[in-house]
């Protein structure tokens, strides 16, 4: 079994930035990368800027595409297959000393695919800071990293979680989810609409309408990596009535315009 050391990944590294115990890097992949089981010395995130693959972990398979965010614990076994040629991944690697200094235990943090919109937005802000690289970038990245793990830890607290929350998490990537009304969604989750409406903000920090809008934005992110598709076509495909509405909503959620995000990747 191969153990990849600090800052090492299977693809070809195109950019790297080190802030003490944090390593930020971009890696490009071809179709025939090493497909053997392996692990990494440090805990890290992988955010697909472009392309995708199939990832296998113990007892699970994850189909990755542009916009997919994954978290790996140090030493976690996995293997990757069927890379789309030219796939690009942004890695955010954290050494164990960082967790010790900040009194965090990475072993208690949920691992696997992350679909939480607030966590993904925070991660995009880390990518933006890696591009700025001024005298404040390191402090910004450190602060964003702490906030990121705070969100992850809160997400991992499963105490007193209602059944509908588990069911919603299972269908979160369903293509028709963001087109359903409150009544339809409640029926699908086998809960009364009033109960769903009242409890929803407690677990997602927003109302249902805002959440479904977030899903549309996440779907748009997977298309923005395909630069042959216009912003207007992406807006229509993701359910926005006008491109201007899409741009406004995207900027409100992610802090940048769709065009700026496209240039960043």
C-alpha positions as YAML, in Angstrom:
chain: A
units: angstrom
residues:
- id: 1
  name: UNK
  ca: [0.00, 0.00, 0.00]
- id: 2
  name: UNK
  ca: [1.32, 3.42, -0.95]
- id: 3
  name: UNK
  ca: [1.39, 6.21, 1.67]
- id: 4
  name: UNK
  ca: [1.66, 9.65, 0.08]
- id: 5
  name: UNK
  ca: [3.69, 12.15, 2.10]
- id: 6
  name: UNK
  ca: [3.04, 15.83, 2.76]
- id: 7
  name: UNK
  ca: [1.86, 17.69, -0.36]
- id: 8
  name: UNK
  ca: [1.95, 14.61, -2.61]
- id: 9
  name: UNK
  ca: [-0.92, 13.46, -4.87]
- id: 10
  name: UNK
  ca: [-1.27, 11.06, -7.78]
- id: 11
  name: UNK
  ca: [-1.56, 13.72, -10.49]
- id: 12
  name: UNK
  ca: [0.79, 16.46, -11.67]
- id: 13
  name: UNK
  ca: [0.98, 19.42, -9.31]
- id: 14
  name: UNK
  ca: [0.51, 22.72, -11.13]
- id: 15
  name: UNK
  ca: [0.58, 25.12, -8.17]
- id: 16
  name: UNK
  ca: [1.41, 24.97, -4.45]
- id: 17
  name: UNK
  ca: [1.36, 27.31, -1.47]
- id: 18
  name: UNK
  ca: [2.49, 26.50, 2.09]
- id: 19
  name: UNK
  ca: [1.32, 28.37, 5.18]
- id: 20
  name: UNK
  ca: [3.13, 26.67, 8.06]
- id: 21
  name: UNK
  ca: [0.95, 23.60, 8.81]
- id: 22
  name: UNK
  ca: [-1.41, 24.14, 5.85]
- id: 23
  name: UNK
  ca: [-0.61, 23.20, 2.24]
- id: 24
  name: UNK
  ca: [-2.74, 24.50, -0.65]
- id: 25
  name: UNK
  ca: [-2.21, 23.04, -4.11]
- id: 26
  name: UNK
  ca: [-3.75, 22.44, -7.52]
- id: 27
  name: UNK
  ca: [-3.24, 19.13, -9.28]
- id: 28
  name: UNK
  ca: [-4.08, 18.02, -12.82]
- id: 29
  name: UNK
  ca: [-5.01, 14.46, -13.68]
- id: 30
  name: UNK
  ca: [-4.99, 12.34, -16.80]
- id: 31
  name: UNK
  ca: [-7.07, 9.26, -17.53]
- id: 32
  name: UNK
  ca: [-4.50, 6.66, -16.49]
- id: 33
  name: UNK
  ca: [-3.36, 7.66, -13.02]
- id: 34
  name: UNK
  ca: [-2.30, 5.10, -10.42]
- id: 35
  name: UNK
  ca: [-5.45, 3.16, -9.51]
- id: 36
  name: UNK
  ca: [-4.09, 1.23, -6.52]
- id: 37
  name: UNK
  ca: [-5.35, 1.64, -2.97]
- id: 38
  name: UNK
  ca: [-3.40, 4.27, -1.08]
- id: 39
  name: UNK
  ca: [-3.63, 6.79, 1.75]
- id: 40
  name: UNK
  ca: [-2.12, 10.14, 2.72]
- id: 41
  name: UNK
  ca: [0.06, 11.15, 5.62]
- id: 42
  name: UNK
  ca: [-2.15, 14.15, 6.49]
- id: 43
  name: UNK
  ca: [-5.86, 14.94, 6.58]
- id: 44
  name: UNK
  ca: [-6.98, 16.92, 3.53]
- id: 45
  name: UNK
  ca: [-9.84, 18.22, 1.40]
- id: 46
  name: UNK
  ca: [-10.17, 17.70, -2.35]
- id: 47
  name: UNK
  ca: [-12.38, 20.07, -4.36]
- id: 48
  name: UNK
  ca: [-12.99, 19.22, -8.03]
- id: 49
  name: UNK
  ca: [-12.50, 22.36, -10.09]
- id: 50
  name: UNK
  ca: [-12.95, 20.47, -13.37]
- id: 51
  name: UNK
  ca: [-13.59, 16.93, -14.58]
- id: 52
  name: UNK
  ca: [-14.24, 14.02, -12.24]
- id: 53
  name: UNK
  ca: [-13.61, 10.37, -11.39]
- id: 54
  name: UNK
  ca: [-14.92, 7.41, -9.41]
- id: 55
  name: UNK
  ca: [-13.62, 7.08, -5.88]
- id: 56
  name: UNK
  ca: [-13.75, 3.94, -3.79]
- id: 57
  name: UNK
  ca: [-13.49, 3.87, -0.02]
- id: 58
  name: UNK
  ca: [-14.18, 1.08, 2.41]
- id: 59
  name: UNK
  ca: [-17.80, 0.09, 1.75]
- id: 60
  name: UNK
  ca: [-18.64, 3.06, -0.49]
- id: 61
  name: UNK
  ca: [-18.30, 4.52, -3.98]
- id: 62
  name: UNK
  ca: [-18.44, 8.24, -4.78]
- id: 63
  name: UNK
  ca: [-18.98, 9.57, -8.30]
- id: 64
  name: UNK
  ca: [-17.10, 12.88, -8.42]
- id: 65
  name: UNK
  ca: [-17.65, 15.83, -10.77]
- id: 66
  name: UNK
  ca: [-16.90, 19.56, -10.85]
- id: 67
  name: UNK
  ca: [-18.02, 21.04, -7.52]
- id: 68
  name: UNK
  ca: [-17.58, 17.81, -5.52]
- id: 69
  name: UNK
  ca: [-15.91, 18.38, -2.13]
- id: 70
  name: UNK
  ca: [-14.34, 15.48, -0.22]
- id: 71
  name: UNK
  ca: [-12.65, 15.22, 3.17]
- id: 72
  name: UNK
  ca: [-10.11, 12.53, 4.02]
- id: 73
  name: UNK
  ca: [-8.80, 11.58, 7.41]
- id: 74
  name: UNK
  ca: [-5.07, 10.95, 7.71]
- id: 75
  name: UNK
  ca: [-4.31, 7.35, 6.72]
- id: 76
  name: UNK
  ca: [-7.77, 6.76, 5.18]
- id: 77
  name: UNK
  ca: [-7.56, 4.11, 2.44]
- id: 78
  name: UNK
  ca: [-9.10, 4.91, -0.96]
- id: 79
  name: UNK
  ca: [-8.55, 4.40, -4.67]
- id: 80
  name: UNK
  ca: [-9.52, 6.50, -7.70]
- id: 81
  name: UNK
  ca: [-10.49, 5.30, -11.16]
- id: 82
  name: UNK
  ca: [-11.81, 6.59, -14.48]
- id: 83
  name: UNK
  ca: [-10.42, 10.12, -14.31]
- id: 84
  name: UNK
  ca: [-11.79, 12.47, -16.96]
- id: 85
  name: UNK
  ca: [-8.75, 13.69, -18.89]
- id: 86
  name: UNK
  ca: [-7.65, 17.11, -17.68]
- id: 87
  name: UNK
  ca: [-9.42, 16.88, -14.32]
- id: 88
  name: UNK
  ca: [-8.24, 19.56, -11.90]
- id: 89
  name: UNK
  ca: [-8.44, 19.30, -8.11]
- id: 90
  name: UNK
  ca: [-7.71, 21.88, -5.42]
- id: 91
  name: UNK
  ca: [-6.21, 20.25, -2.33]
- id: 92
  name: UNK
  ca: [-6.28, 21.76, 1.14]
- id: 93
  name: UNK
  ca: [-4.01, 19.71, 3.38]
- id: 94
  name: UNK
  ca: [-3.67, 20.11, 7.15]
- id: 95
  name: UNK
  ca: [-0.83, 18.68, 9.21]
- id: 96
  name: UNK
  ca: [-1.53, 17.12, 12.61]
- id: 97
  name: UNK
  ca: [0.30, 19.91, 14.44]
- id: 98
  name: UNK
  ca: [-2.32, 22.38, 13.20]
- id: 99
  name: UNK
  ca: [-5.08, 20.38, 14.86]
- id: 100
  name: UNK
  ca: [-3.04, 20.14, 18.09]
- id: 101
  name: UNK
  ca: [-2.34, 23.89, 18.16]
- id: 102
  name: UNK
  ca: [-6.02, 24.69, 17.65]
- id: 103
  name: UNK
  ca: [-7.21, 21.98, 20.08]
- id: 104
  name: UNK
  ca: [-9.14, 20.10, 17.39]
- id: 105
  name: UNK
  ca: [-9.40, 16.35, 16.91]
- id: 106
  name: UNK
  ca: [-9.55, 15.42, 13.21]
- id: 107
  name: UNK
  ca: [-10.66, 11.92, 14.20]
- id: 108
  name: UNK
  ca: [-14.03, 13.29, 15.31]
- id: 109
  name: UNK
  ca: [-14.68, 15.12, 12.03]
- id: 110
  name: UNK
  ca: [-17.05, 13.45, 9.52]
- id: 111
  name: UNK
  ca: [-15.25, 12.24, 6.41]
- id: 112
  name: UNK
  ca: [-16.45, 11.51, 2.88]
- id: 113
  name: UNK
  ca: [-18.41, 13.70, 0.48]
- id: 114
  name: UNK
  ca: [-19.53, 17.10, 1.79]
- id: 115
  name: UNK
  ca: [-22.75, 18.61, 0.43]
- id: 116
  name: UNK
  ca: [-23.31, 21.39, 2.97]
- id: 117
  name: UNK
  ca: [-23.53, 24.67, 1.04]
- id: 118
  name: UNK
  ca: [-22.05, 26.82, 3.84]
- id: 119
  name: UNK
  ca: [-19.00, 24.55, 4.03]
- id: 120
  name: UNK
  ca: [-18.57, 24.61, 0.25]
- id: 121
  name: UNK
  ca: [-18.84, 28.41, 0.18]
- id: 122
  name: UNK
  ca: [-16.20, 28.69, 2.90]
- id: 123
  name: UNK
  ca: [-13.96, 26.38, 0.88]
- id: 124
  name: UNK
  ca: [-14.37, 28.52, -2.24]
- id: 125
  name: UNK
  ca: [-13.25, 31.51, -0.16]
- id: 126
  name: UNK
  ca: [-10.09, 29.57, 0.73]
- id: 127
  name: UNK
  ca: [-9.48, 28.96, -2.99]
- id: 128
  name: UNK
  ca: [-9.92, 32.69, -3.64]
- id: 129
  name: UNK
  ca: [-7.39, 33.56, -0.92]
- id: 130
  name: UNK
  ca: [-4.89, 31.17, -2.48]
- id: 131
  name: UNK
  ca: [-5.12, 33.29, -5.64]
- id: 132
  name: UNK
  ca: [-4.78, 36.66, -3.86]
- id: 133
  name: UNK
  ca: [-1.56, 35.83, -1.98]
- id: 134
  name: UNK
  ca: [-1.00, 39.17, -0.29]
- id: 135
  name: UNK
  ca: [0.30, 39.85, 3.24]
- id: 136
  name: UNK
  ca: [-3.14, 39.08, 4.72]
- id: 137
  name: UNK
  ca: [-3.80, 35.81, 2.88]
- id: 138
  name: UNK
  ca: [-2.21, 33.52, 5.47]
- id: 139
  name: UNK
  ca: [-4.29, 35.02, 8.30]
- id: 140
  name: UNK
  ca: [-7.41, 34.75, 6.15]
- id: 141
  name: UNK
  ca: [-6.73, 31.12, 5.27]
- id: 142
  name: UNK
  ca: [-6.07, 30.21, 8.91]
- id: 143
  name: UNK
  ca: [-9.30, 31.93, 9.99]
- id: 144
  name: UNK
  ca: [-11.34, 30.30, 7.22]
- id: 145
  name: UNK
  ca: [-9.86, 26.90, 8.10]
- id: 146
  name: UNK
  ca: [-11.00, 27.22, 11.72]
- id: 147
  name: UNK
  ca: [-14.48, 28.26, 10.59]
- id: 148
  name: UNK
  ca: [-14.55, 25.37, 8.11]
- id: 149
  name: UNK
  ca: [-13.79, 22.78, 10.79]
- id: 150
  name: UNK
  ca: [-16.27, 24.40, 13.15]
- id: 151
  name: UNK
  ca: [-18.99, 23.90, 10.51]
- id: 152
  name: UNK
  ca: [-17.87, 20.31, 9.93]
- id: 153
  name: UNK
  ca: [-17.94, 19.52, 13.64]
- id: 154
  name: UNK
  ca: [-21.44, 20.95, 13.98]
- id: 155
  name: UNK
  ca: [-22.56, 18.93, 10.97]
- id: 156
  name: UNK
  ca: [-21.21, 15.79, 12.62]
- id: 157
  name: UNK
  ca: [-23.37, 16.23, 15.73]
- id: 158
  name: UNK
  ca: [-26.15, 13.73, 15.02]
- id: 159
  name: UNK
  ca: [-27.83, 13.85, 18.44]
- id: 160
  name: UNK
  ca: [-31.63, 14.02, 18.37]
- id: 161
  name: UNK
  ca: [-31.69, 14.20, 14.56]
- id: 162
  name: UNK
  ca: [-35.20, 13.73, 13.09]
- id: 163
  name: UNK
  ca: [-35.77, 10.95, 10.57]
- id: 164
  name: UNK
  ca: [-36.68, 13.37, 7.79]
- id: 165
  name: UNK
  ca: [-33.16, 14.88, 8.04]
- id: 166
  name: UNK
  ca: [-31.56, 11.51, 7.31]
- id: 167
  name: UNK
  ca: [-33.96, 10.95, 4.40]
- id: 168
  name: UNK
  ca: [-33.26, 14.40, 2.92]
- id: 169
  name: UNK
  ca: [-29.50, 13.86, 3.12]
- id: 170
  name: UNK
  ca: [-29.92, 10.66, 1.10]
- id: 171
  name: UNK
  ca: [-31.79, 12.38, -1.76]
- id: 172
  name: UNK
  ca: [-29.88, 15.65, -1.66]
- id: 173
  name: UNK
  ca: [-28.47, 15.18, -5.18]
- id: 174
  name: UNK
  ca: [-31.75, 14.08, -6.74]
- id: 175
  name: UNK
  ca: [-32.19, 16.07, -10.01]
- id: 176
  name: UNK
  ca: [-35.82, 16.95, -9.28]
- id: 177
  name: UNK
  ca: [-35.32, 18.00, -5.65]
- id: 178
  name: UNK
  ca: [-34.96, 21.74, -6.31]
- id: 179
  name: UNK
  ca: [-38.18, 21.77, -8.36]
- id: 180
  name: UNK
  ca: [-40.42, 20.48, -5.58]
- id: 181
  name: UNK
  ca: [-42.76, 22.59, -3.50]
- id: 182
  name: UNK
  ca: [-42.81, 22.50, 0.29]
- id: 183
  name: UNK
  ca: [-45.88, 20.25, 0.23]
- id: 184
  name: UNK
  ca: [-44.34, 17.83, -2.28]
- id: 185
  name: UNK
  ca: [-41.05, 17.67, -0.39]
- id: 186
  name: UNK
  ca: [-42.83, 17.11, 2.93]
- id: 187
  name: UNK
  ca: [-44.87, 14.28, 1.41]
- id: 188
  name: UNK
  ca: [-41.70, 12.70, 0.04]
- id: 189
  name: UNK
  ca: [-40.05, 12.92, 3.47]
- id: 190
  name: UNK
  ca: [-43.22, 11.65, 5.22]
- id: 191
  name: UNK
  ca: [-43.54, 14.66, 7.51]
- id: 192
  name: UNK
  ca: [-46.17, 17.40, 7.88]
- id: 193
  name: UNK
  ca: [-45.31, 20.59, 5.91]
- id: 194
  name: UNK
  ca: [-45.67, 22.74, 9.04]
- id: 195
  name: UNK
  ca: [-43.24, 20.52, 10.96]
- id: 196
  name: UNK
  ca: [-40.74, 20.55, 8.10]
- id: 197
  name: UNK
  ca: [-40.98, 24.32, 7.69]
- id: 198
  name: UNK
  ca: [-40.51, 24.91, 11.43]
- id: 199
  name: UNK
  ca: [-37.63, 22.47, 11.98]
- id: 200
  name: UNK
  ca: [-35.71, 22.99, 8.72]
- id: 201
  name: UNK
  ca: [-33.73, 26.15, 9.72]
- id: 202
  name: UNK
  ca: [-32.48, 24.39, 12.87]
- id: 203
  name: UNK
  ca: [-30.46, 21.94, 10.78]
- id: 204
  name: UNK
  ca: [-29.69, 23.90, 7.60]
- id: 205
  name: UNK
  ca: [-29.40, 27.49, 8.89]
- id: 206
  name: UNK
  ca: [-31.82, 28.74, 6.23]
- id: 207
  name: UNK
  ca: [-35.40, 28.26, 5.07]
- id: 208
  name: UNK
  ca: [-36.40, 25.67, 2.46]
- id: 209
  name: UNK
  ca: [-36.58, 28.17, -0.41]
- id: 210
  name: UNK
  ca: [-33.05, 29.39, 0.29]
- id: 211
  name: UNK
  ca: [-31.81, 25.82, 0.55]
- id: 212
  name: UNK
  ca: [-33.31, 24.79, -2.79]
- id: 213
  name: UNK
  ca: [-31.76, 27.90, -4.33]
- id: 214
  name: UNK
  ca: [-28.39, 26.74, -2.95]
- id: 215
  name: UNK
  ca: [-28.87, 23.40, -4.71]
- id: 216
  name: UNK
  ca: [-29.40, 25.22, -8.00]
- id: 217
  name: UNK
  ca: [-26.14, 27.11, -7.47]
- id: 218
  name: UNK
  ca: [-24.25, 23.90, -6.69]
- id: 219
  name: UNK
  ca: [-25.63, 22.38, -9.89]
- id: 220
  name: UNK
  ca: [-24.47, 25.47, -11.80]
- id: 221
  name: UNK
  ca: [-20.94, 25.11, -10.42]
- id: 222
  name: UNK
  ca: [-20.60, 21.70, -12.08]
- id: 223
  name: UNK
  ca: [-21.45, 23.35, -15.42]
- id: 224
  name: UNK
  ca: [-19.23, 26.43, -15.05]
- id: 225
  name: UNK
  ca: [-16.16, 24.26, -15.56]
- id: 226
  name: UNK
  ca: [-17.40, 23.64, -19.12]
- id: 227
  name: UNK
  ca: [-16.48, 26.95, -20.67]
- id: 228
  name: UNK
  ca: [-18.30, 26.20, -23.92]
- id: 229
  name: UNK
  ca: [-21.64, 26.61, -22.10]
- id: 230
  name: UNK
  ca: [-22.75, 30.23, -21.76]
- id: 231
  name: UNK
  ca: [-23.79, 31.78, -18.45]
- id: 232
  name: UNK
  ca: [-27.30, 32.32, -19.84]
- id: 233
  name: UNK
  ca: [-27.65, 28.63, -20.80]
- id: 234
  name: UNK
  ca: [-26.42, 27.54, -17.37]
- id: 235
  name: UNK
  ca: [-28.96, 29.84, -15.70]
- id: 236
  name: UNK
  ca: [-31.81, 28.36, -17.74]
- id: 237
  name: UNK
  ca: [-30.64, 24.77, -17.21]
- id: 238
  name: UNK
  ca: [-30.51, 25.25, -13.43]
- id: 239
  name: UNK
  ca: [-34.00, 26.71, -13.16]
- id: 240
  name: UNK
  ca: [-33.37, 30.48, -13.06]
- id: 241
  name: UNK
  ca: [-35.84, 32.62, -15.01]
- id: 242
  name: UNK
  ca: [-33.15, 35.09, -16.11]
- id: 243
  name: UNK
  ca: [-29.36, 35.17, -16.28]
- id: 244
  name: UNK
  ca: [-29.31, 38.36, -14.18]
- id: 245
  name: UNK
  ca: [-31.21, 36.57, -11.41]
- id: 246
  name: UNK
  ca: [-28.72, 33.71, -11.53]
- id: 247
  name: UNK
  ca: [-25.71, 36.06, -11.39]
- id: 248
  name: UNK
  ca: [-27.18, 37.98, -8.46]
- id: 249
  name: UNK
  ca: [-28.01, 34.79, -6.54]
- id: 250
  name: UNK
  ca: [-24.60, 33.25, -7.25]
- id: 251
  name: UNK
  ca: [-22.74, 36.33, -6.03]
- id: 252
  name: UNK
  ca: [-24.86, 36.52, -2.88]
- id: 253
  name: UNK
  ca: [-24.07, 32.91, -2.00]
- id: 254
  name: UNK
  ca: [-20.46, 32.56, -3.15]
- id: 255
  name: UNK
  ca: [-19.19, 36.13, -2.89]
- id: 256
  name: UNK
  ca: [-18.13, 36.25, -6.55]
- id: 257
  name: UNK
  ca: [-19.88, 36.26, -9.94]
- id: 258
  name: UNK
  ca: [-20.20, 33.09, -12.04]
- id: 259
  name: UNK
  ca: [-17.73, 34.55, -14.53]
- id: 260
  name: UNK
  ca: [-15.20, 35.27, -11.78]
- id: 261
  name: UNK
  ca: [-15.57, 31.72, -10.49]
- id: 262
  name: UNK
  ca: [-15.07, 30.36, -13.99]
- id: 263
  name: UNK
  ca: [-11.82, 32.32, -14.36]
- id: 264
  name: UNK
  ca: [-10.62, 31.04, -10.97]
- id: 265
  name: UNK
  ca: [-10.81, 27.40, -12.01]
...
